[in-house]
């Protein structure tokens, strides 16, 4: 069993699944969190196990405190204390101007995309921090280039949730720097994932591609490489930093 145990939230597809595959190849024990995509998560877990990876499948809604606590306890019981966390779970609603958004929509976005990250960070700190008997660790928060652009006319609520994640990353990195926990972020943009279908425009990247300096969309594997580097000892002097992966946008 590896000494490195990572939890990836929202791991059933897209960036989360690509990150799981990469970290499995780097000798991590990989804990796969998912909420609704059961079949995808089970297929990914089977794939990783067939490759010799120690894998744990964890169904939980990260916006629900009790489910998050239970998830971390299951990891403790299986692999011992967590050493690495990738906060990736998030939701996107159909494209809409703010004037048409309901409070229910806004609150669902913020609870999943923000509260979920806070709760998972809290539980990870209690296991990683040297102040709590841990051996240190690393956290990567998956934000979005939308935090910088604001996504007007499409996803202002989603963009605002990612802006909150940038602030969380900056503040928490400073808060934990002396406790041997590094906290960094990645800001993907225009990545080929199923999330665009959730927003009501599966071919959104093709529409936007001409405005991207690199003239193409990105692949989940390209984001996974940045996440893996930030988690690794190669980034040992890096905290409170962000890597933008948006083709120059």
N, C-alpha and C positions, 0 to 999 in steps of 0.2 A: 504494500500500500504506500502510495506517495505521501510525502510530508506536506505537499501543497494541495489544499482543498479549496476549490472555487465554487461559488454559487453564482449562477447566471440567471437573472430573472427575465421572464419573457423569452425563454430559450427555444421555443418550439419551432420558430421559423425566422427567416431573414437574418439580421445582424446577430441575434442571439444564437441561432443555430450554427452560423458560420464561426462564431467565437468558440462555441462548444467544441466543434470539430478541431479547430486549431489548438486549443488548450489541451484537448485529449491527446494530441500528437506530441505535446510538450510535457507529458507525464504528470498532469494534474489529476486528482480525484475530481470529477465533474458532477456538480449537483444542478439538475435541470429543473427550473421552476417554469410552470405553465399554468394558465387559468382555464381556458376553454378548448384549446387546440389539442385534444387528447390524442387523436390518431397520429398527428405529426410528432408530438412529443414522444410517444411510445416507439415510433419508427426510428427516431433519432437515438433514443436510448439503446435500442437493440443494435443499431449500427455501431455505436461507440463501444458497446460491450463486446461485440464481435471482433473489434480491433484491439481488445485487451484493456480497455479503460475501465477503471472503477467508477461506476455511474450510479447516481441516485435520482430517481424521478419524484418530483414534489409538486403536487397540485395545490395551489394556494392563490387566493386573491390578495395581492400585496397591499391593497388599500385597507384591508381588515386586520387590525392589530392582533387579534387572537390567532388568526391563521398564520401570520408572520412569525409569531413567537413559537407556535407549534412546528413550523417549518425549520426554524433554526435548532430547536430541540432535537428534531429528527436527525439533522446533520451531526449534531454533537454525539448522538447515540451511535451513529454509523461510522463516521470518520474522525470524530474528535472536533476540537474547535476550528472554526473557519479561518483560513489564512488570506483569502482573496475574495473580493466581491465585485461583480459587474452588475450595476443597476441599469437594466435595459427595458423592463416592462413598461409599456405605454400604450395609450389608445388614441385614436384619431377619429373624429366624427366627420360627416359629409361637409363638403365645402359650403361656407355660409358667411355672409356679412354679419358683423357683430350686432347690428340692429335687429336681426332675426333670431338671435340666440336666446334660449331659455335658461333660467337659473339651474334647472336640472342638468342640462347639457354641460354648462360651465362647471358645476360642482363635480360632475362625474369625471370630467377631464382633469380637474385639479386634484381630486382625491386620489385617482389612480397614478397620475404622472408625477405628482409632488409628494403627497403623503406617503405613498408606497416607497419612494426613495428614502425619505426621512426614517421610516420605520426600519427598513433593512439596514441603513447605516447605523442606526442606534444599536440594533442587535449585533451587528458586526463589531462595533467598537467594544462592546462588553466582552468579546472573545479575543480580539486582536490586541487591545491596548496593554502596554506594559504596566500601566497603572492598575490593571485588573488581572494581572498574572499572565497576560498573553505574551506572544513572541513577536508582536508587530504584524504588519500586513499591508495590503494595498487595496484601494477602492478605485474603480473607474465608473464614473457616471456618464451614461450616454445621453447627451443633450441633442441639439439640432442646430443647423445653421439658421433655422427659423427664429432662434433666440436673438439673432442679430438683424434679420430682415423684417420680422414681425408678421410675415405671411398675410398681408392685407388682402381682403376680399376672399380669403380662403379659410385660414385657420388661426385667427388671432388668439383664440383661447389656447390652442395647442402651443403656439409660439410663446405665449405668456408663461405657460407651464414650464417650458424649457428655459426661459429666462430665469425662473425661480431655481432651476437646477444649476444653472451657472453660478448663481449667488450662493447656493448651498455648497457647491464645490470649492469656491474661493474661501468662504468662511470656515468650512470644516477642515480644509487643508491646514490653515493656520492654527486652528484649535487643537489639532492632533499631531502637529509636527514634532513636538517633543515627546510624543507617546509612541514613536516608531510606526506610525501609520501614515502612508502617503495617500493623498486624494487628488485625483486628476479627472479630466473630462475629455470626451471626444464630441465633436459637433459634425455629424454627417449631414449631407444634403444631396438630394437628387440621386438616391440610391435605389437600385432596382429591387424592391421588396413588395410583398403583398399589401403593405400598409396603404399604398395609394388606392387600392381597390376599396379599402375601408372608407376612404375619403370621397369615393364616388367617381374617381377618374383613374382607372387602371393605367392608362397611357400618358399620365401627366408628365413624366420625364421626357417622352418624345416631343411633347409640345414645348417644353422649356429648354430642350437641349441646345437650340441655336443661341440662347443667351448665356450659356455656360462657357467660360473661357476655354476649357478643354474640349468643348463641343461633344461631350458624351456624358452619360450617367455613370455612376459608380457601382461597383459590385460589393455585396456584403463582406466578401473575403478581404477586400481592401480596408474596410473599417476594422475587421477582426485583427488584422496585423497591427494596427495602431493600438488597439486595446491590449493585445498581448504584450507589446513592448512596454506600455505604461505599467502593467502588472509585474513585469519582470525586474530582476535585479539590475538589468542594463539601464533602467531608469531610476536607479537608487537615489539620485540627487534631484529628482523631479517631483515636485508637489505643487498643487495649486495652478497647474498648467492645463492648457487646452490644445488639442490637435484638431484643426478644421479639415474635413474631408468632403469638399464640395466642388472640386474641379476648378478652383480658383475664384469661386463666387464669394 
